[in-house]
């Protein structure tokens, strides 16, 4: 599976497990909801900064987003 697709699926699964909407997670991570949506669908490449912000907002190590 492509790493960008895997990243998006992991972000969505962790967001759902945390009971957060895209809007809530985007706010906590300091990004736009539309960017988060694109990441979850695998249509945008995540930046290192986005990976770090999402890991912090989801309270997981960054590596968890790439498993």
mmCIF file of the N, C-alpha and C atoms, coordinates in Angstrom:
data_MODEL
# 
_entry.id   MODEL 
# 
loop_
_atom_site.group_PDB 
_atom_site.id 
_atom_site.type_symbol 
_atom_site.label_atom_id 
_atom_site.label_alt_id 
_atom_site.label_comp_id 
_atom_site.label_asym_id 
_atom_site.label_entity_id 
_atom_site.label_seq_id 
_atom_site.pdbx_PDB_ins_code 
_atom_site.Cartn_x 
_atom_site.Cartn_y 
_atom_site.Cartn_z 
_atom_site.occupancy 
_atom_site.B_iso_or_equiv 
_atom_site.pdbx_formal_charge 
_atom_site.auth_seq_id 
_atom_site.auth_comp_id 
_atom_site.auth_asym_id 
_atom_site.auth_atom_id 
_atom_site.pdbx_PDB_model_num 
ATOM 1   N N  . UNK A 1 1  ? 0.850   -1.183 0.000  1.00 0.00 ? 1  UNK A N  1 
ATOM 2   C CA . UNK A 1 1  ? 0.000   0.000  0.000  1.00 0.00 ? 1  UNK A CA 1 
ATOM 3   C C  . UNK A 1 1  ? 0.895   1.245  0.000  1.00 0.00 ? 1  UNK A C  1 
ATOM 4   N N  . UNK A 1 2  ? 0.500   2.217  -0.759 1.00 0.00 ? 2  UNK A N  1 
ATOM 5   C CA . UNK A 1 2  ? 1.227   3.488  -0.831 1.00 0.00 ? 2  UNK A CA 1 
ATOM 6   C C  . UNK A 1 2  ? 1.284   4.134  0.557  1.00 0.00 ? 2  UNK A C  1 
ATOM 7   N N  . UNK A 1 3  ? 2.422   4.702  0.900  1.00 0.00 ? 3  UNK A N  1 
ATOM 8   C CA . UNK A 1 3  ? 2.621   5.293  2.233  1.00 0.00 ? 3  UNK A CA 1 
ATOM 9   C C  . UNK A 1 3  ? 1.672   6.462  2.489  1.00 0.00 ? 3  UNK A C  1 
ATOM 10  N N  . UNK A 1 4  ? 1.343   7.230  1.450  1.00 0.00 ? 4  UNK A N  1 
ATOM 11  C CA . UNK A 1 4  ? 0.430   8.369  1.618  1.00 0.00 ? 4  UNK A CA 1 
ATOM 12  C C  . UNK A 1 4  ? -0.979  7.874  1.945  1.00 0.00 ? 4  UNK A C  1 
ATOM 13  N N  . UNK A 1 5  ? -1.396  6.799  1.279  1.00 0.00 ? 5  UNK A N  1 
ATOM 14  C CA . UNK A 1 5  ? -2.711  6.198  1.559  1.00 0.00 ? 5  UNK A CA 1 
ATOM 15  C C  . UNK A 1 5  ? -2.722  5.617  2.972  1.00 0.00 ? 5  UNK A C  1 
ATOM 16  N N  . UNK A 1 6  ? -1.650  4.924  3.330  1.00 0.00 ? 6  UNK A N  1 
ATOM 17  C CA . UNK A 1 6  ? -1.552  4.324  4.668  1.00 0.00 ? 6  UNK A CA 1 
ATOM 18  C C  . UNK A 1 6  ? -1.598  5.406  5.746  1.00 0.00 ? 6  UNK A C  1 
ATOM 19  N N  . UNK A 1 7  ? -0.854  6.486  5.532  1.00 0.00 ? 7  UNK A N  1 
ATOM 20  C CA . UNK A 1 7  ? -0.858  7.605  6.472  1.00 0.00 ? 7  UNK A CA 1 
ATOM 21  C C  . UNK A 1 7  ? -2.282  8.116  6.671  1.00 0.00 ? 7  UNK A C  1 
ATOM 22  N N  . UNK A 1 8  ? -2.993  8.353  5.580  1.00 0.00 ? 8  UNK A N  1 
ATOM 23  C CA . UNK A 1 8  ? -4.361  8.864  5.658  1.00 0.00 ? 8  UNK A CA 1 
ATOM 24  C C  . UNK A 1 8  ? -5.295  7.932  6.404  1.00 0.00 ? 8  UNK A C  1 
ATOM 25  N N  . UNK A 1 9  ? -5.183  6.638  6.121  1.00 0.00 ? 9  UNK A N  1 
ATOM 26  C CA . UNK A 1 9  ? -6.034  5.657  6.804  1.00 0.00 ? 9  UNK A CA 1 
ATOM 27  C C  . UNK A 1 9  ? -5.731  5.623  8.302  1.00 0.00 ? 9  UNK A C  1 
ATOM 28  N N  . UNK A 1 10 ? -4.456  5.725  8.646  1.00 0.00 ? 10 UNK A N  1 
ATOM 29  C CA . UNK A 1 10 ? -4.081  5.721  10.065 1.00 0.00 ? 10 UNK A CA 1 
ATOM 30  C C  . UNK A 1 10 ? -4.585  6.967  10.778 1.00 0.00 ? 10 UNK A C  1 
ATOM 31  N N  . UNK A 1 11 ? -4.466  8.121  10.128 1.00 0.00 ? 11 UNK A N  1 
ATOM 32  C CA . UNK A 1 11 ? -4.962  9.361  10.740 1.00 0.00 ? 11 UNK A CA 1 
ATOM 33  C C  . UNK A 1 11 ? -6.464  9.244  10.979 1.00 0.00 ? 11 UNK A C  1 
ATOM 34  N N  . UNK A 1 12 ? -7.191  8.776  9.990  1.00 0.00 ? 12 UNK A N  1 
ATOM 35  C CA . UNK A 1 12 ? -8.643  8.667  10.135 1.00 0.00 ? 12 UNK A CA 1 
ATOM 36  C C  . UNK A 1 12 ? -9.019  7.677  11.245 1.00 0.00 ? 12 UNK A C  1 
ATOM 37  N N  . UNK A 1 13 ? -8.354  6.525  11.266 1.00 0.00 ? 13 UNK A N  1 
ATOM 38  C CA . UNK A 1 13 ? -8.667  5.521  12.291 1.00 0.00 ? 13 UNK A CA 1 
ATOM 39  C C  . UNK A 1 13 ? -8.388  6.071  13.692 1.00 0.00 ? 13 UNK A C  1 
ATOM 40  N N  . UNK A 1 14 ? -7.266  6.745  13.860 1.00 0.00 ? 14 UNK A N  1 
ATOM 41  C CA . UNK A 1 14 ? -6.929  7.310  15.166 1.00 0.00 ? 14 UNK A CA 1 
ATOM 42  C C  . UNK A 1 14 ? -7.869  8.455  15.539 1.00 0.00 ? 14 UNK A C  1 
ATOM 43  N N  . UNK A 1 15 ? -8.253  9.247  14.549 1.00 0.00 ? 15 UNK A N  1 
ATOM 44  C CA . UNK A 1 15 ? -9.206  10.342 14.801 1.00 0.00 ? 15 UNK A CA 1 
ATOM 45  C C  . UNK A 1 15 ? -10.553 9.773  15.237 1.00 0.00 ? 15 UNK A C  1 
ATOM 46  N N  . UNK A 1 16 ? -11.009 8.751  14.518 1.00 0.00 ? 16 UNK A N  1 
ATOM 47  C CA . UNK A 1 16 ? -12.285 8.114  14.880 1.00 0.00 ? 16 UNK A CA 1 
ATOM 48  C C  . UNK A 1 16 ? -12.217 7.500  16.281 1.00 0.00 ? 16 UNK A C  1 
ATOM 49  N N  . UNK A 1 17 ? -11.101 6.839  16.584 1.00 0.00 ? 17 UNK A N  1 
ATOM 50  C CA . UNK A 1 17 ? -10.934 6.212  17.900 1.00 0.00 ? 17 UNK A CA 1 
ATOM 51  C C  . UNK A 1 17 ? -10.938 7.256  19.018 1.00 0.00 ? 17 UNK A C  1 
ATOM 52  N N  . UNK A 1 18 ? -10.440 8.454  18.710 1.00 0.00 ? 18 UNK A N  1 
ATOM 53  C CA . UNK A 1 18 ? -10.412 9.534  19.701 1.00 0.00 ? 18 UNK A CA 1 
ATOM 54  C C  . UNK A 1 18 ? -11.748 10.265 19.774 1.00 0.00 ? 18 UNK A C  1 
ATOM 55  N N  . UNK A 1 19 ? -12.679 9.933  18.878 1.00 0.00 ? 19 UNK A N  1 
ATOM 56  C CA . UNK A 1 19 ? -13.993 10.570 18.890 1.00 0.00 ? 19 UNK A CA 1 
ATOM 57  C C  . UNK A 1 19 ? -13.962 12.013 18.421 1.00 0.00 ? 19 UNK A C  1 
ATOM 58  N N  . UNK A 1 20 ? -13.028 12.336 17.519 1.00 0.00 ? 20 UNK A N  1 
ATOM 59  C CA . UNK A 1 20 ? -12.888 13.704 17.031 1.00 0.00 ? 20 UNK A CA 1 
ATOM 60  C C  . UNK A 1 20 ? -13.427 13.846 15.617 1.00 0.00 ? 20 UNK A C  1 
ATOM 61  N N  . UNK A 1 21 ? -14.008 14.991 15.331 1.00 0.00 ? 21 UNK A N  1 
ATOM 62  C CA . UNK A 1 21 ? -14.393 15.303 13.955 1.00 0.00 ? 21 UNK A CA 1 
ATOM 63  C C  . UNK A 1 21 ? -13.154 15.818 13.234 1.00 0.00 ? 21 UNK A C  1 
ATOM 64  N N  . UNK A 1 22 ? -13.235 15.893 11.915 1.00 0.00 ? 22 UNK A N  1 
ATOM 65  C CA . UNK A 1 22 ? -12.128 16.472 11.161 1.00 0.00 ? 22 UNK A CA 1 
ATOM 66  C C  . UNK A 1 22 ? -11.890 17.909 11.601 1.00 0.00 ? 22 UNK A C  1 
ATOM 67  N N  . UNK A 1 23 ? -12.963 18.637 11.825 1.00 0.00 ? 23 UNK A N  1 
ATOM 68  C CA . UNK A 1 23 ? -12.856 20.035 12.243 1.00 0.00 ? 23 UNK A CA 1 
ATOM 69  C C  . UNK A 1 23 ? -12.106 20.153 13.571 1.00 0.00 ? 23 UNK A C  1 
ATOM 70  N N  . UNK A 1 24 ? -12.453 19.298 14.528 1.00 0.00 ? 24 UNK A N  1 
ATOM 71  C CA . UNK A 1 24 ? -11.814 19.340 15.842 1.00 0.00 ? 24 UNK A CA 1 
ATOM 72  C C  . UNK A 1 24 ? -10.324 18.992 15.758 1.00 0.00 ? 24 UNK A C  1 
ATOM 73  N N  . UNK A 1 25 ? -10.011 17.928 15.016 1.00 0.00 ? 25 UNK A N  1 
ATOM 74  C CA . UNK A 1 25 ? -8.608  17.528 14.904 1.00 0.00 ? 25 UNK A CA 1 
ATOM 75  C C  . UNK A 1 25 ? -7.809  18.576 14.150 1.00 0.00 ? 25 UNK A C  1 
ATOM 76  N N  . UNK A 1 26 ? -8.373  19.111 13.094 1.00 0.00 ? 26 UNK A N  1 
ATOM 77  C CA . UNK A 1 26 ? -7.672  20.147 12.328 1.00 0.00 ? 26 UNK A CA 1 
ATOM 78  C C  . UNK A 1 26 ? -7.367  21.350 13.216 1.00 0.00 ? 26 UNK A C  1 
ATOM 79  N N  . UNK A 1 27 ? -8.324  21.752 14.017 1.00 0.00 ? 27 UNK A N  1 
ATOM 80  C CA . UNK A 1 27 ? -8.117  22.883 14.927 1.00 0.00 ? 27 UNK A CA 1 
ATOM 81  C C  . UNK A 1 27 ? -6.985  22.586 15.906 1.00 0.00 ? 27 UNK A C  1 
ATOM 82  N N  . UNK A 1 28 ? -7.027  21.403 16.514 1.00 0.00 ? 28 UNK A N  1 
ATOM 83  C CA . UNK A 1 28 ? -6.002  21.029 17.494 1.00 0.00 ? 28 UNK A CA 1 
ATOM 84  C C  . UNK A 1 28 ? -4.619  20.934 16.859 1.00 0.00 ? 28 UNK A C  1 
ATOM 85  N N  . UNK A 1 29 ? -4.574  20.547 15.578 1.00 0.00 ? 29 UNK A N  1 
ATOM 86  C CA . UNK A 1 29 ? -3.293  20.397 14.887 1.00 0.00 ? 29 UNK A CA 1 
ATOM 87  C C  . UNK A 1 29 ? -2.854  21.683 14.189 1.00 0.00 ? 29 UNK A C  1 
ATOM 88  N N  . UNK A 1 30 ? -3.682  22.714 14.222 1.00 0.00 ? 30 UNK A N  1 
ATOM 89  C CA . UNK A 1 30 ? -3.317  23.982 13.613 1.00 0.00 ? 30 UNK A CA 1 
ATOM 90  C C  . UNK A 1 30 ? -3.291  23.949 12.099 1.00 0.00 ? 30 UNK A C  1 
ATOM 91  N N  . UNK A 1 31 ? -4.274  23.270 11.507 1.00 0.00 ? 31 UNK A N  1 
ATOM 92  C CA . UNK A 1 31 ? -4.351  23.194 10.050 1.00 0.00 ? 31 UNK A CA 1 
ATOM 93  C C  . UNK A 1 31 ? -5.798  23.337 9.600  1.00 0.00 ? 31 UNK A C  1 
ATOM 94  N N  . UNK A 1 32 ? -5.983  23.518 8.316  1.00 0.00 ? 32 UNK A N  1 
ATOM 95  C CA . UNK A 1 32 ? -7.336  23.647 7.782  1.00 0.00 ? 32 UNK A CA 1 
ATOM 96  C C  . UNK A 1 32 ? -7.991  22.277 7.662  1.00 0.00 ? 32 UNK A C  1 
ATOM 97  N N  . UNK A 1 33 ? -9.301  22.252 7.867  1.00 0.00 ? 33 UNK A N  1 
ATOM 98  C CA . UNK A 1 33 ? -10.036 21.000 7.758  1.00 0.00 ? 33 UNK A CA 1 
ATOM 99  C C  . UNK A 1 33 ? -9.911  20.400 6.366  1.00 0.00 ? 33 UNK A C  1 
ATOM 100 N N  . UNK A 1 34 ? -9.910  21.236 5.338  1.00 0.00 ? 34 UNK A N  1 
ATOM 101 C CA . UNK A 1 34 ? -9.808  20.729 3.967  1.00 0.00 ? 34 UNK A CA 1 
ATOM 102 C C  . UNK A 1 34 ? -8.461  20.036 3.725  1.00 0.00 ? 34 UNK A C  1 
ATOM 103 N N  . UNK A 1 35 ? -7.402  20.548 4.339  1.00 0.00 ? 35 UNK A N  1 
ATOM 104 C CA . UNK A 1 35 ? -6.090  19.908 4.214  1.00 0.00 ? 35 UNK A CA 1 
ATOM 105 C C  . UNK A 1 35 ? -6.106  18.542 4.908  1.00 0.00 ? 35 UNK A C  1 
ATOM 106 N N  . UNK A 1 36 ? -6.696  18.490 6.099  1.00 0.00 ? 36 UNK A N  1 
ATOM 107 C CA . UNK A 1 36 ? -6.805  17.223 6.822  1.00 0.00 ? 36 UNK A CA 1 
ATOM 108 C C  . UNK A 1 36 ? -7.621  16.217 6.006  1.00 0.00 ? 36 UNK A C  1 
ATOM 109 N N  . UNK A 1 37 ? -8.703  16.674 5.423  1.00 0.00 ? 37 UNK A N  1 
ATOM 110 C CA . UNK A 1 37 ? -9.528  15.805 4.587  1.00 0.00 ? 37 UNK A CA 1 
ATOM 111 C C  . UNK A 1 37 ? -8.719  15.242 3.425  1.00 0.00 ? 37 UNK A C  1 
ATOM 112 N N  . UNK A 1 38 ? -7.945  16.094 2.774  1.00 0.00 ? 38 UNK A N  1 
ATOM 113 C CA . UNK A 1 38 ? -7.092  15.640 1.668  1.00 0.00 ? 38 UNK A CA 1 
ATOM 114 C C  . UNK A 1 38 ? -6.073  14.613 2.147  1.00 0.00 ? 38 UNK A C  1 
ATOM 115 N N  . UNK A 1 39 ? -5.497  14.833 3.314  1.00 0.00 ? 39 UNK A N  1 
ATOM 116 C CA . UNK A 1 39 ? -4.535  13.876 3.870  1.00 0.00 ? 39 UNK A CA 1 
ATOM 117 C C  . UNK A 1 39 ? -5.201  12.528 4.132  1.00 0.00 ? 39 UNK A C  1 
ATOM 118 N N  . UNK A 1 40 ? -6.381  12.559 4.732  1.00 0.00 ? 40 UNK A N  1 
ATOM 119 C CA . UNK A 1 40 ? -7.079  11.312 5.046  1.00 0.00 ? 40 UNK A CA 1 
ATOM 120 C C  . UNK A 1 40 ? -7.453  10.536 3.785  1.00 0.00 ? 40 UNK A C  1 
ATOM 121 N N  . UNK A 1 41 ? -7.757  11.244 2.714  1.00 0.00 ? 41 UNK A N  1 
ATOM 122 C CA . UNK A 1 41 ? -8.123  10.576 1.455  1.00 0.00 ? 41 UNK A CA 1 
ATOM 123 C C  . UNK A 1 41 ? -6.900  10.177 0.640  1.00 0.00 ? 41 UNK A C  1 
ATOM 124 N N  . UNK A 1 42 ? -5.720  10.612 1.071  1.00 0.00 ? 42 UNK A N  1 
ATOM 125 C CA . UNK A 1 42 ? -4.501  10.256 0.365  1.00 0.00 ? 42 UNK A CA 1 
ATOM 126 C C  . UNK A 1 42 ? -4.281  11.029 -0.919 1.00 0.00 ? 42 UNK A C  1 
ATOM 127 N N  . UNK A 1 43 ? -4.898  12.208 -1.023 1.00 0.00 ? 43 UNK A N  1 
ATOM 128 C CA . UNK A 1 43 ? -4.755  13.010 -2.235 1.00 0.00 ? 43 UNK A CA 1 
ATOM 129 C C  . UNK A 1 43 ? -3.709  14.113 -2.082 1.00 0.00 ? 43 UNK A C  1 
ATOM 130 N N  . UNK A 1 44 ? -3.144  14.266 -0.897 1.00 0.00 ? 44 UNK A N  1 
ATOM 131 C CA . UNK A 1 44 ? -2.058  15.236 -0.667 1.00 0.00 ? 44 UNK A CA 1 
ATOM 132 C C  . UNK A 1 44 ? -0.944  14.539 0.087  1.00 0.00 ? 44 UNK A C  1 
ATOM 133 N N  . UNK A 1 45 ? 0.255   14.941 -0.212 1.00 0.00 ? 45 UNK A N  1 
ATOM 134 C CA . UNK A 1 45 ? 1.410   14.405 0.500  1.00 0.00 ? 45 UNK A CA 1 
ATOM 135 C C  . UNK A 1 45 ? 1.570   15.153 1.822  1.00 0.00 ? 45 UNK A C  1 
ATOM 136 N N  . UNK A 1 46 ? 1.685   14.425 2.918  1.00 0.00 ? 46 UNK A N  1 
ATOM 137 C CA . UNK A 1 46 ? 1.864   15.100 4.204  1.00 0.00 ? 46 UNK A CA 1 
ATOM 138 C C  . UNK A 1 46 ? 3.267   15.677 4.333  1.00 0.00 ? 46 UNK A C  1 
ATOM 139 N N  . UNK A 1 47 ? 3.360   16.822 4.948  1.00 0.00 ? 47 UNK A N  1 
ATOM 140 C CA . UNK A 1 47 ? 4.665   17.392 5.257  1.00 0.00 ? 47 UNK A CA 1 
ATOM 141 C C  . UNK A 1 47 ? 5.133   16.815 6.588  1.00 0.00 ? 47 UNK A C  1 
ATOM 142 N N  . UNK A 1 48 ? 6.392   16.963 6.858  1.00 0.00 ? 48 UNK A N  1 
ATOM 143 C CA . UNK A 1 48 ? 6.928   16.527 8.154  1.00 0.00 ? 48 UNK A CA 1 
ATOM 144 C C  . UNK A 1 48 ? 6.255   17.317 9.263  1.00 0.00 ? 48 UNK A C  1 
ATOM 145 N N  . UNK A 1 49 ? 6.025   18.601 9.028  1.00 0.00 ? 49 UNK A N  1 
ATOM 146 C CA . UNK A 1 49 ? 5.346   19.450 10.019 1.00 0.00 ? 49 UNK A CA 1 
ATOM 147 C C  . UNK A 1 49 ? 3.929   18.926 10.300 1.00 0.00 ? 49 UNK A C  1 
ATOM 148 N N  . UNK A 1 50 ? 3.193   18.562 9.255  1.00 0.00 ? 50 UNK A N  1 
ATOM 149 C CA . UNK A 1 50 ? 1.836   18.042 9.427  1.00 0.00 ? 50 UNK A CA 1 
ATOM 150 C C  . UNK A 1 50 ? 1.869   16.726 10.210 1.00 0.00 ? 50 UNK A C  1 
ATOM 151 N N  . UNK A 1 51 ? 2.820   15.871 9.886  1.00 0.00 ? 51 UNK A N  1 
ATOM 152 C CA . UNK A 1 51 ? 2.949   14.603 10.601 1.00 0.00 ? 51 UNK A CA 1 
ATOM 153 C C  . UNK A 1 51 ? 3.166   14.862 12.090 1.00 0.00 ? 51 UNK A C  1 
ATOM 154 N N  . UNK A 1 52 ? 4.052   15.782 12.407 1.00 0.00 ? 52 UNK A N  1 
ATOM 155 C CA . UNK A 1 52 ? 4.327   16.100 13.808 1.00 0.00 ? 52 UNK A CA 1 
ATOM 156 C C  . UNK A 1 52 ? 3.136   16.703 14.520 1.00 0.00 ? 52 UNK A C  1 
ATOM 157 N N  . UNK A 1 53 ? 2.459   17.635 13.870 1.00 0.00 ? 53 UNK A N  1 
ATOM 158 C CA . UNK A 1 53 ? 1.297   18.279 14.492 1.00 0.00 ? 53 UNK A CA 1 
ATOM 159 C C  . UNK A 1 53 ? 0.168   17.285 14.740 1.00 0.00 ? 53 UNK A C  1 
ATOM 160 N N  . UNK A 1 54 ? -0.065  16.402 13.771 1.00 0.00 ? 54 UNK A N  1 
ATOM 161 C CA . UNK A 1 54 ? -1.128  15.406 13.939 1.00 0.00 ? 54 UNK A CA 1 
ATOM 162 C C  . UNK A 1 54 ? -0.772  14.409 15.038 1.00 0.00 ? 54 UNK A C  1 
ATOM 163 N N  . UNK A 1 55 ? 0.487   14.010 15.104 1.00 0.00 ? 55 UNK A N  1 
ATOM 164 C CA . UNK A 1 55 ? 0.908   13.080 16.157 1.00 0.00 ? 55 UNK A CA 1 
ATOM 165 C C  . UNK A 1 55 ? 0.686   13.695 17.534 1.00 0.00 ? 55 UNK A C  1 
ATOM 166 N N  . UNK A 1 56 ? 1.030   14.963 17.682 1.00 0.00 ? 56 UNK A N  1 
ATOM 167 C CA . UNK A 1 56 ? 0.819   15.645 18.961 1.00 0.00 ? 56 UNK A CA 1 
ATOM 168 C C  . UNK A 1 56 ? -0.664  15.750 19.276 1.00 0.00 ? 56 UNK A C  1 
ATOM 169 N N  . UNK A 1 57 ? -1.468  16.157 18.287 1.00 0.00 ? 57 UNK A N  1 
ATOM 170 C CA . UNK A 1 57 ? -2.906  16.329 18.507 1.00 0.00 ? 57 UNK A CA 1 
ATOM 171 C C  . UNK A 1 57 ? -3.592  15.006 18.835 1.00 0.00 ? 57 UNK A C  1 
ATOM 172 N N  . UNK A 1 58 ? -3.086  13.915 18.255 1.00 0.00 ? 58 UNK A N  1 
ATOM 173 C CA . UNK A 1 58 ? -3.673  12.591 18.505 1.00 0.00 ? 58 UNK A CA 1 
ATOM 174 C C  . UNK A 1 58 ? -3.004  11.880 19.679 1.00 0.00 ? 58 UNK A C  1 
ATOM 175 N N  . UNK A 1 59 ? -1.958  12.507 20.239 1.00 0.00 ? 59 UNK A N  1 
ATOM 176 C CA . UNK A 1 59 ? -1.233  11.949 21.389 1.00 0.00 ? 59 UNK A CA 1 
ATOM 177 C C  . UNK A 1 59 ? -0.648  10.560 21.082 1.00 0.00 ? 59 UNK A C  1 
ATOM 178 N N  . UNK A 1 60 ? 0.004   10.466 19.914 1.00 0.00 ? 60 UNK A N  1 
ATOM 179 C CA . UNK A 1 60 ? 0.664   9.227  19.505 1.00 0.00 ? 60 UNK A CA 1 
ATOM 180 C C  . UNK A 1 60 ? 2.050   9.576  18.985 1.00 0.00 ? 60 UNK A C  1 
ATOM 181 N N  . UNK A 1 61 ? 2.982   8.612  18.987 1.00 0.00 ? 61 UNK A N  1 
ATOM 182 C CA . UNK A 1 61 ? 4.280   8.886  18.380 1.00 0.00 ? 61 UNK A CA 1 
ATOM 183 C C  . UNK A 1 61 ? 4.113   9.018  16.857 1.00 0.00 ? 61 UNK A C  1 
ATOM 184 N N  . UNK A 1 62 ? 4.910   9.861  16.215 1.00 0.00 ? 62 UNK A N  1 
ATOM 185 C CA . UNK A 1 62 ? 4.781   10.038 14.766 1.00 0.00 ? 62 UNK A CA 1 
ATOM 186 C C  . UNK A 1 62 ? 4.851   8.716  13.986 1.00 0.00 ? 62 UNK A C  1 
ATOM 187 N N  . UNK A 1 63 ? 5.633   7.779  14.456 1.00 0.00 ? 63 UNK A N  1 
ATOM 188 C CA . UNK A 1 63 ? 5.755   6.504  13.762 1.00 0.00 ? 63 UNK A CA 1 
ATOM 189 C C  . UNK A 1 63 ? 4.426   5.758  13.672 1.00 0.00 ? 63 UNK A C  1 
ATOM 190 N N  . UNK A 1 64 ? 3.534   6.001  14.628 1.00 0.00 ? 64 UNK A N  1 
ATOM 191 C CA . UNK A 1 64 ? 2.223   5.334  14.636 1.00 0.00 ? 64 UNK A CA 1 
ATOM 192 C C  . UNK A 1 64 ? 1.409   5.727  13.400 1.00 0.00 ? 64 UNK A C  1 
ATOM 193 N N  . UNK A 1 65 ? 1.631   6.926  12.886 1.00 0.00 ? 65 UNK A N  1 
ATOM 194 C CA . UNK A 1 65 ? 0.895   7.388  11.712 1.00 0.00 ? 65 UNK A CA 1 
ATOM 195 C C  . UNK A 1 65 ? 1.398   6.743  10.427 1.00 0.00 ? 65 UNK A C  1 
ATOM 196 N N  . UNK A 1 66 ? 2.569   6.119  10.479 1.00 0.00 ? 66 UNK A N  1 
ATOM 197 C CA . UNK A 1 66 ? 3.158   5.542  9.278  1.00 0.00 ? 66 UNK A CA 1 
ATOM 198 C C  . UNK A 1 66 ? 3.161   4.009  9.289  1.00 0.00 ? 66 UNK A C  1 
ATOM 199 N N  . UNK A 1 67 ? 2.602   3.408  10.312 1.00 0.00 ? 67 UNK A N  1 
ATOM 200 C CA . UNK A 1 67 ? 2.606   1.923  10.415 1.00 0.00 ? 67 UNK A CA 1 
ATOM 201 C C  . UNK A 1 67 ? 1.790   1.305  9.311  1.00 0.00 ? 67 UNK A C  1 
# 
